Amino acid sequence: MTSLNVVMVAAECVPFAKVGGLADVIGALPAALEKLGVAVSIAIPRHRVINLEKFGFEPYPAPGNARVPVGFESIPYDVHRGKLPNSSVDVFLLGNDRFFDRPGIYVDPATAKDYPDQADRWIFFQRAVMEFLKSGSPSPDILHCHDHQTGLIPAYLDRIYRTGYAYTQTRSIFTIHNMGYQGLFPRDVMTRSGFNDAEFYPASPFEFYGMVNFMKLGITYADLITTVSPTYAREIQGSDEFGYGLQGVLRNRSDRLIGILNGIDDEVWNPAKDPLIPATYTASNLSGKLENKRALLKKFGIDPSHLDWPLVAMISRIDVQKGFDLVVSILDYLLAKDLYFVLLGSGNKETEGYLRTVIERHPGKAGIRFEFDNGSAHLTEAGADIFLMPSKYEPCGLNQMYSLRYGTVPVVRRTGGLADTVQEFDPSTGTGTGFVFTAYQPEQLKMAVDRALALWPDKTAWRVVMLNGMRQELS
């Protein structure tokens, strides 16, 4: 029996190039599918940040003349092939220095804004994918596309590439990781992307309030639409708050929309064998967690003389979506208590400045690293006692799952995947895995954190909530 051939198409993938949780999914899901007997390969852009030599990428022959049309231009692309670590999954990098030899994957770090030619960048990548695969090597049964940077591919498959190529039997899946980023561009993108401008009219698949919407095209033309948690699948169909104007389009395709909870890679995120933390530990022997706590405090420049204090942590993009307006409202209140606080992440510069000011008001109790690195992320999950994730919306979220796996008790807002993975702890029954609040209000976050802090002195109960999370199936 011939195995199913799936090509995952996305903008990022760990360990090669990462901005957010999408990269973690693309780095883990193909290997999991491979273990089930599926033939999987990955296509991402050849970003500057990818170290070709380190990861063993080598030039790979592209079919035909290896050029793609973008508007009236014919632009060359190159291909490099490597492997996803610890698997036989092929990873194809499609590139052109004009579009992807840049310091940022999505935005210009110097301005924190989209690149001016953002539409052309993603048109080029998606057409390069279609041109590269059309010869049938590998011949895809399924093109699995992720987020708006690949939203044109289901439309390309249906409108341009269906006949005459290797796509006769190919079907498409479009996975929504975040409705807040849809890929909105002016009307002239119709012709630059290769579609007929006559198809741009009110309420057509190509039109969205006078703009071309890549996310809408993916939703409209995909054979199957998935998103990353059951709750988020319901939320994005229900209101503009979560659907960002596409809730009606999603409701029209509700028979083809399903929410499937993301999982974590247990080979990478596992405190029993994590090579990135000073001390490994398990649910049956938690002693290593204290050593990690001491190391985490030192890494953030904090004197670890009060290891009996709870250590509250965040790993996050500093953005309103992640609940930072709530965090800045209560941070002084929290730091007046006997606790430590650390934050790993970067984002909005104004918010970064405010956070720095608050930290300076509480010397010796808090630290912030306005950056992201994988080793620090692992140490934070292993060394913290409480993890804050008060998101305004959260399609799935992975950090709360990492926290559960590492015995770090999450405090989350009841939304999206957070609602699907964290249950309020009930001391009377010993059930639950964290602390949850519903209304998006500073006082509600404060009360949820206070419930966690009130439980902290009861070491027996605290151990119960830790172990409940560590024993939860999340892979």
SENU-901517 format. One record per residue (C-alpha): residue in one letter; z, y, x. Coordinates in steps of 0.05 Angstrom, whole numbers. Each point is the difference from the previous one (the first is absolute). Example, Ala and Ser with C-alpha at 12.3 -4.5 7.8 and 13.67 -1.06 7.14 Angstrom:
SITE   rest        w        v        u
SITE      a      156      -90      246
SITE      s      -13       69       27
//
This chain:
SITE   rest        w        v        u
SITE      m        0        0        0
SITE      t      -20       68       28
SITE      s       58       48        6
SITE      l        0       67      -35
SITE      n      -24       56       46
SITE      v       38       66       -9
SITE      v      -13       65       38
SITE      m       58       50       -3
SITE      v      -24       72        7
SITE      a       50       55       14
SITE      a       14       62       41
SITE      e       57      -27       42
SITE      c       32      -65       23
SITE      v       59      -18       44
SITE      p        7       -8       58
SITE      f      -64       39       14
SITE      a        6       64      -40
SITE      k       56       19      -48
SITE      v       20       60      -43
SITE      g       35      -33      -59
SITE      g       15      -64      -37
SITE      l      -74      -15      -12
SITE      a       -6      -19       74
SITE      d       58      -50       -7
SITE      v      -34      -33      -60
SITE      i      -67       -6       35
SITE      g       34      -28       62
SITE      a       38      -53      -39
SITE      l      -39      -21      -62
SITE      p      -62      -29       35
SITE      a       43      -45       44
SITE      a       38      -25      -62
SITE      l      -66      -14      -36
SITE      e      -26      -37       62
SITE      k       59      -47       -4
SITE      l      -22      -16      -71
SITE      g      -69      -21       24
SITE      v      -37       66      -15
SITE      a      -50       25       52
SITE      v       20       73       10
SITE      s      -26       56       43
SITE      i       18       74        4
SITE      a      -43       62        6
SITE      i       32       67       21
SITE      p      -27       62       36
SITE      r        1        3       76
SITE      h       53       54        4
SITE      r       15       34       66
SITE      v       71      -25       -2
SITE      i      -23      -73        5
SITE      n        7      -27       70
SITE      l      -61      -45        5
SITE      e       20      -30       67
SITE      k       72      -14      -19
SITE      f      -20      -37      -63
SITE      g      -60      -36       30
SITE      f      -55       32      -42
SITE      e      -70      -11       26
SITE      p      -68       28      -22
SITE      y      -32      -41      -55
SITE      p      -73        1      -19
SITE      a      -15       38      -63
SITE      p      -60      -23      -43
SITE      g      -65       38       -5
SITE      n       -3       70       28
SITE      a       76       12      -10
SITE      r       -9       66      -35
SITE      v       25       25      -67
SITE      p      -25       56      -45
SITE      v       47       59      -14
SITE      g      -39       51      -40
SITE      f      -65       13       38
SITE      e       28      -26       65
SITE      s       -6      -69       30
SITE      i       63      -11       41
SITE      p       12      -57       49
SITE      y       62      -43       -3
SITE      d       29      -49       50
SITE      v       42      -63      -11
SITE      h       56      -30       40
SITE      r       33      -67      -16
SITE      g       71      -23       15
SITE      k       53      -43      -32
SITE      l       61       14      -42
SITE      p       59      -21       44
SITE      n       26      -71      -11
SITE      s      -59      -19      -44
SITE      s      -74      -15        2
SITE      v      -16       58      -46
SITE      d      -59       40       25
SITE      v       10       76        3
SITE      f      -63       42        1
SITE      l        3       72       22
SITE      l      -57       43      -25
SITE      g       -8       65       35
SITE      n      -35       64       19
SITE      d       35       50       45
SITE      r      -24       58      -43
SITE      f       44      -24      -57
SITE      f       57      -40       29
SITE      d       12       23       72
SITE      r       55       45      -27
SITE      p       75        7       11
SITE      g       18      -15      -73
SITE      i      -22      -56      -46
SITE      y        1       41      -64
SITE      v       17       71       18
SITE      d       -5       47       59
SITE      p       69        0       32
SITE      a      -10       72       23
SITE      t       -8       26      -71
SITE      a       31      -57      -41
SITE      k      -61        6      -45
SITE      d      -61      -43      -15
SITE      y      -57        3       48
SITE      p      -56       46      -27
SITE      d      -50      -58        0
SITE      q       48      -49      -33
SITE      a      -50      -23      -52
SITE      d      -53      -15       52
SITE      r       50      -39       42
SITE      w       16      -49      -56
SITE      i      -71       -3      -26
SITE      f      -22      -19       70
SITE      f       53      -54        7
SITE      q      -13      -32      -68
SITE      r      -76       -1        9
SITE      a        9      -28       69
SITE      v       41      -57      -30
SITE      m      -54      -14      -52
SITE      e      -56        3       52
SITE      f       38      -44       49
SITE      l       17      -54      -51
SITE      k      -67        0      -37
SITE      s      -32      -49       48
SITE      g       51      -53      -20
SITE      s       41       -8       64
SITE      p       53       -5      -25
SITE      s      -26       -9      -71
SITE      p       55       25      -46
SITE      d       19      -34      -65
SITE      i       50       57      -11
SITE      l        3       70       26
SITE      h       72       20       -5
SITE      c        4       76        3
SITE      h       63       41       10
SITE      d       11       72      -25
SITE      h      -50       56       -9
SITE      q      -28       -3       71
SITE      t      -35      -64      -23
SITE      g      -10       19      -73
SITE      l      -75        8        6
SITE      i      -10      -72       21
SITE      p        5      -31      -70
SITE      a      -50       52      -24
SITE      y      -46      -13       59
SITE      l        4      -74      -15
SITE      d      -19       10      -72
SITE      r      -50       57        5
SITE      i      -35       -7       68
SITE      y       13      -65       37
SITE      r        3      -54      -55
SITE      t      -71      -27        8
SITE      g      -40      -16       62
SITE      y       60      -10       46
SITE      a       57      -49       11
SITE      y       39       30      -58
SITE      t      -31      -37      -59
SITE      q       64      -38      -15
SITE      t       49       48       31
SITE      r       57       27      -43
SITE      s       46       58       14
SITE      i       75       12       -5
SITE      f       27       71        4
SITE      t       74        8       17
SITE      i       35       65      -15
SITE      h       55       15       49
SITE      n       12       72      -21
SITE      m      -30       38      -59
SITE      g       21       66       31
SITE      y      -58       -2       50
SITE      q      -66       -8      -37
SITE      g      -55       28       44
SITE      l      -26       60      -39
SITE      f      -64       32       26
SITE      p      -53       50      -24
SITE      r      -61      -23      -39
SITE      d      -47        1       59
SITE      v       36      -62       25
SITE      m      -40      -38      -52
SITE      t      -64        5       40
SITE      r       35       -4       67
SITE      s       29      -66      -21
SITE      g      -67      -27      -23
SITE      f        9        2      -75
SITE      n      -46       34      -50
SITE      d       23       70      -19
SITE      a      -25      -12      -71
SITE      e       59      -48      -10
SITE      f       49       58       10
SITE      y       16       24      -70
SITE      p       65       11      -40
SITE      a       40      -65       -8
SITE      s      -48      -41       43
SITE      p       31      -46       52
SITE      f      -21       50       53
SITE      e       29       63      -32
SITE      f       73       22       -1
SITE      y       12       73      -23
SITE      g      -63       22       37
SITE      m       15      -40       63
SITE      v      -19      -68       28
SITE      n       62      -45        0
SITE      f       -2      -60       48
SITE      m       61      -31      -32
SITE      k      -32        3      -69
SITE      l      -62      -34       25
SITE      g       40      -57       29
SITE      i       38       -9      -65
SITE      t      -63        4      -42
SITE      y      -45      -48       38
SITE      a       48      -52       29
SITE      d        0      -69      -30
SITE      l       76       -2        5
SITE      i       50       56       11
SITE      t       68      -13       30
SITE      t       58       44       19
SITE      v       61      -14       40
SITE      s       55      -13      -51
SITE      p        4      -18      -74
SITE      t       40       63      -17
SITE      y      -50       46       35
SITE      a      -57      -34      -39
SITE      r       34       21      -64
SITE      e       18       69       24
SITE      i      -70       20       22
SITE      q      -28      -16      -69
SITE      g       55       37      -37
SITE      s       -1       73       19
SITE      d      -30       54       44
SITE      e       65       -1       41
SITE      f      -22      -65       31
SITE      g      -74       -6      -17
SITE      y      -20       69       26
SITE      g      -54        8      -53
SITE      l      -27      -71        5
SITE      q       48      -33      -49
SITE      g      -53       -3      -54
SITE      v      -50      -33       48
SITE      l       53      -50       19
SITE      r       17      -15      -73
SITE      n      -73      -12      -14
SITE      r        1      -54       53
SITE      s       69      -27      -15
SITE      d      -29      -70      -10
SITE      r      -21        1       73
SITE      l       63       33       28
SITE      i       59      -39       27
SITE      g       61       20       41
SITE      i       17      -48       57
SITE      l       62       16       41
SITE      n      -12        9       74
SITE      g       39      -46       47
SITE      i       24        6       71
SITE      d      -22      -39       61
SITE      d       59      -45       16
SITE      e      -27      -13       69
SITE      v        6       74       16
SITE      w       58       24      -42
SITE      n       54      -52       11
SITE      p       68       17       30
SITE      a        9      -72       23
SITE      k      -58        6       51
SITE      d      -18       74        5
SITE      p      -17       15       73
SITE      l        6       75      -12
SITE      i       74        2      -13
SITE      p       58       -9       50
SITE      a       35      -55      -40
SITE      t      -29      -49      -49
SITE      y       41      -24      -59
SITE      t       -4      -42      -63
SITE      a       32       -3      -69
SITE      s       49      -51       27
SITE      n       17       40       62
SITE      l       -2       76       -8
SITE      s       35       17       65
SITE      g      -63       28       33
SITE      k       -7       55      -52
SITE      l       58       40       31
SITE      e      -33       -1       68
SITE      n      -64       26      -31
SITE      k       39       55      -34
SITE      r       30       22       66
SITE      a      -69        0       33
SITE      l      -31       39      -58
SITE      l       52       55        4
SITE      k      -10        6       75
SITE      k      -75        4       -9
SITE      f       10       59      -46
SITE      g       48       33       49
SITE      i       62      -12      -42
SITE      d       67      -22       28
SITE      p       15      -68      -31
SITE      s       75       10       -1
SITE      h        7      -11      -75
SITE      l      -35      -66      -12
SITE      d       44       -9      -61
SITE      w      -39       57      -33
SITE      p      -62      -20      -41
SITE      l      -66       17       32
SITE      v      -51       27      -51
SITE      a      -73        0       21
SITE      m      -69       19      -22
SITE      i      -69      -18       28
SITE      s      -52       42      -36
SITE      r      -56       49       -1
SITE      i       35       67      -13
SITE      d      -33       17      -66
SITE      v       20       17      -72
SITE      q      -27      -68      -23
SITE      k       54      -33       42
SITE      g       55       39      -34
SITE      f       16       49       55
SITE      d       14       57      -49
SITE      l       58      -43      -24
SITE      v       22      -18       70
SITE      v        4       72       24
SITE      s       40       17      -62
SITE      i       55      -49       15
SITE      l       -1       -8       76
SITE      d       55       50       14
SITE      y       42      -35      -53
SITE      l      -10      -68       32
SITE      l       13       24       71
SITE      a       66       30      -21
SITE      k       23      -73       -9
SITE      d       19      -50       53
SITE      l      -69      -28       12
SITE      y      -59        2       47
SITE      f      -72       18      -19
SITE      v      -65      -13       37
SITE      l      -72       15      -20
SITE      l      -64      -26       32
SITE      g      -64       33      -24
SITE      s      -43       62       -2
SITE      g      -39       42      -49
SITE      n       11       67      -34
SITE      k       19       50       55
SITE      e       41       45      -46
SITE      t       42      -59      -22
SITE      e        7      -24       72
SITE      g       28       68       18
SITE      y       50       -1      -56
SITE      l       23      -70       18
SITE      r        9       21       72
SITE      t       44       58      -22
SITE      v       43      -46      -43
SITE      i        9      -49       57
SITE      e       22       56       47
SITE      r       55       17      -50
SITE      h       29      -70        8
SITE      p        1      -14       75
SITE      g       13      -72       21
SITE      k      -13      -29      -69
SITE      a      -75        1       -8
SITE      g      -65       -5       37
SITE      i      -74        8      -16
SITE      r      -62      -23       38
SITE      f      -61       35      -28
SITE      e      -47      -56       20
SITE      f      -14      -73      -16
SITE      d        0      -59       46
SITE      n        5      -73      -19
SITE      g       57      -17       46
SITE      s       44       55      -28
SITE      a      -18      -22      -71
SITE      h       24      -71       14
SITE      l       64       25       33
SITE      t       13       47      -59
SITE      e       -6      -56      -51
SITE      a       45      -45       42
SITE      g       52       52       18
SITE      a        9       38      -65
SITE      d       49      -18      -55
SITE      i      -33       39      -57
SITE      f      -73       18       -8
SITE      l      -22       59      -43
SITE      m      -66       -3      -38
SITE      p        5       51      -57
SITE      s      -75        4      -13
SITE      k      -31       43      -54
SITE      y      -49      -57       -8
SITE      e      -10      -62       43
SITE      p      -58      -47      -15
SITE      c       35      -56       36
SITE      g       38       20       62
SITE      l       13      -46       59
SITE      n       61       31       33
SITE      q       47      -19      -56
SITE      m      -24      -72       10
SITE      y       10        4       75
SITE      s       70       27      -14
SITE      l       17      -57      -47
SITE      r      -25      -50       52
SITE      y       44       33       54
SITE      g       63        5      -43
SITE      t       -5       75       -5
SITE      v       19       19      -71
SITE      p      -54       44      -34
SITE      v       13       60      -45
SITE      v      -64       11      -40
SITE      r      -29       34      -60
SITE      r      -23      -44      -57
SITE      t      -75        8        7
SITE      g      -60      -43       19
SITE      g       15      -56       49
SITE      l       70       26       11
SITE      a       16      -19      -71
SITE      d      -30      -69       11
SITE      t       38      -17       64
SITE      v       69       32       -3
SITE      q       52      -14      -54
SITE      e       65       39      -10
SITE      f       59      -36       30
SITE      d       55      -19      -49
SITE      p       66      -12       36
SITE      s       29      -37      -60
SITE      t      -54      -54        2
SITE      g      -22        4       73
SITE      t      -73        7      -21
SITE      g      -50       52       23
SITE      t      -29       22       66
SITE      g       10       76        4
SITE      f       13       64      -38
SITE      v      -50       31      -48
SITE      f       -8       66      -36
SITE      t      -52       19      -52
SITE      a       -5       75      -14
SITE      y      -33       39       56
SITE      q       59       46       11
SITE      p       44       16       61
SITE      e       63      -16      -39
SITE      q      -26      -69      -17
SITE      l      -16      -16       73
SITE      k       69       26       20
SITE      m       33      -46      -51
SITE      a      -39      -61       25
SITE      v       18       13       72
SITE      d       73       11      -21
SITE      r        0      -68      -33
SITE      a      -23      -31       65
SITE      l       52       38       40
SITE      a       54      -20      -49
SITE      l      -17      -74       12
SITE      w       -3        6       76
SITE      p       76       -8       13
SITE      d        0      -65      -39
SITE      k      -29      -44       55
SITE      t       -1      -62      -43
SITE      a      -41       33      -54
SITE      w      -44       35       52
SITE      r      -16      -67       32
SITE      v      -20      -27      -68
SITE      v      -51       55      -14
SITE      m      -27       -7       71
SITE      l      -10      -75       -7
SITE      n      -31        7      -69
SITE      g      -54       42       31
SITE      m       -9      -43       63
SITE      r      -10      -62      -42
SITE      q      -51       31      -47
SITE      e      -71      -29        6
SITE      l      -43       58       23
SITE      s      -57      -31       41
//
